[in-house]
């Protein structure tokens, strides 16, 4: 079956068994690292990523940043300046990799970060999170989300984070170019446990 479009194992069981034996022998010879089950896998966990149907009435508000009285612990960390202006968090992106950081405290599980923003730059946004055992920003703890740029309108987005450890901080990348971004507010929610049908 050159095109590998038909499974011939049932029609040729001896050949199939020989091929499996050759493969198993080779894997032993090269001491191959085979995949193992993930002990932390939870089939009921919701995936990390941008979501479009978030209903805050099904969640608990953990933290709200509203910027009427300053930057509220957010700090410019790279290629940007931030300031609280007229009740908004104003970010001036000065180069291609702007990001800001903030400490947070959220339990392990599913959290949702929601943003109300207006953007005049380019590129998607990224959200990184840290934990006590993994305090550095790493792509394994990152989510990309869409930013709508240049229309002068306020937009909202929500990002679901699934973490097996408590979250200790966020890094927010508001695009990938010189420009400006304003945040009206940023809110962090914890999802309530689902009600049992029992």
N, C-alpha and C positions, 0 to 999 in steps of 0.2 A: 504494500500500500504506500507508494511513493509519496502521494499527497497527504498521507496520514489523516485521511478524512473518514476512514472506517476502522473501527476497533476490531482487529482480527484475533484477539486473544482467545475468544471462545472457539473460533474455527481452527486455531492452531495452538492447542494448549501445551504441547510438548515444546514447541519453539518458544512460546511465551515463557515457560518455566526456565528454559535454558538461558534466555536473555536476562531474566531476573537474577538467576544465579551468577552470571557473568558480571552484572552490575554490582551485586552485593559483594562479590569477591574483590572487584576493583575498589569499591568504597573502603573495604577493610585494608587493602594494600596501601592506599594513600592516606589512611587514617583521617578520613573525611569528617568534618564537623557537620552533623545532621541537625536539622531543626528540632527543637524540643518544645513541649507545651509551655505556654506562658502562665506561670502560677497566678498572675494578677489579672488574667483575662476575665472579664465580666460580660457575658453576652447581653445583659440588660442595660449596660452602660451606654449612654448616648455619645456619639462621636464628637470630637472637638471640631469646631468650624463655625463659619458664619451661618446664622439662621434667619429666616424671613418671617416666621410665624410666632415669634415670642410673645407670650401673654403674661405680663407681670403679675396678674392676679393669681397665678399658679406658682408664685415664687415669694421668697422672703428678701426684702431689701436689706443688704448688709452695710452698704456704704454709698453715700452720694457726694460727689464733688460738684459744687455749683458756682464757685468762683466769684461770688459777690464780695468776699472779704480777702481776696488774695489767691495765690496759686495752690493753696491747700495741700502742701507737701509734695506736689509735682516738682520735678527738677529737670532742667535742660541738661542732657548728658552728652550729646554729640550733634554737631552741624545744625544747631538751632538756638534761638533765644525764646524765652517764654515770659509772659507777663499777664496779669489780670487786668483787663480793660473793659469798662462798661458792663461788668457782670459776666464776661466771657474769658476763657483762657485763650490768649492769642499766641500762636506759634509762628515765628518767623524762621523759615527753613533757609539756611545759608549755604547749603551744599547738598550733595546727592544722597546722604545717609543720615537724615535727621531722626533723632529719637529722644524721648523724655522718659523718666522713670519715677515710680512712686512706691513706697512700702505699703503693703496691705496685709491683712490677716483674714484668711478664709479657710474653712475646714476642707479636708479632702472630699472629693465627690464632684458634683456638677455645679458649676457656677456660670453665670451669664454676665458679661460686661456689655452694657448698652451705651451708645454714644449719640449725642445730637451735635452735628458738626456742619460747618460750611468751609469748603476747600477751594483754594486757588493755587494748585501746584500740579503735579502729575504723579501717576503710579498708584499702586494699591497700598493699603495700610497693612501693618503687621503688629500682632500682639504677642509678646513673649511673657512667660511667667517663670518665677523662681520658687524654689522650695528650700526648706532648711538643709536638706541633704544635697541639693543641687542649686547653689546660689548664683551660678553664672547663667547668662542668657545663651540658649542653645536652640538650634533649629528643631530639635526633637520636642521642645516645649514652645511651639510657635504656631500661630494661626494667621493666614492671610485673609484679608477682607477687602471688599470693594470700597473705594472712595470715589464719589462723584465730584468732579472738579469743574470750576469755571462758570457755573450757572447762577451763582449768587444766592442760591436757595439753601435753606436748612434741610438736612437729611438725617435720618436715624438708621443705625445699624445695631445688630446684636451679635455677639460672639460667644458661643458655648465653649466652655473649658472643662475637660474631664481630667481630673488629677487624682492620682492615688495617694498623694501626700498633701498636707496643708500648704496653701499658697502664701508666700511671704512678700512677693513684689511683682510689679508689672513693668514692662518696657513697651511703650507705644511708639510706633514708627508711623508718622502721618504723611506718607507718600515717599517719593524718591527724587525730589528735585528742589531747586530754589522756588520759593513761593510762600504763601501764608495759609494757615489753617486756624479756624476758631472752633472752640468747643463751648457750647452753651451749658451742657452738663455731661457728666459721666456717672453711670450708676452700676453698682455691683450687686447682683442677686445670687441667692442660693436657691436651687430648686427644692421644693417641698417633696418629701417622699410620696410616692404614689399610694393612693388608698388601696387597701386590700379588698378583694371581692369575697373574702371568706366570711 
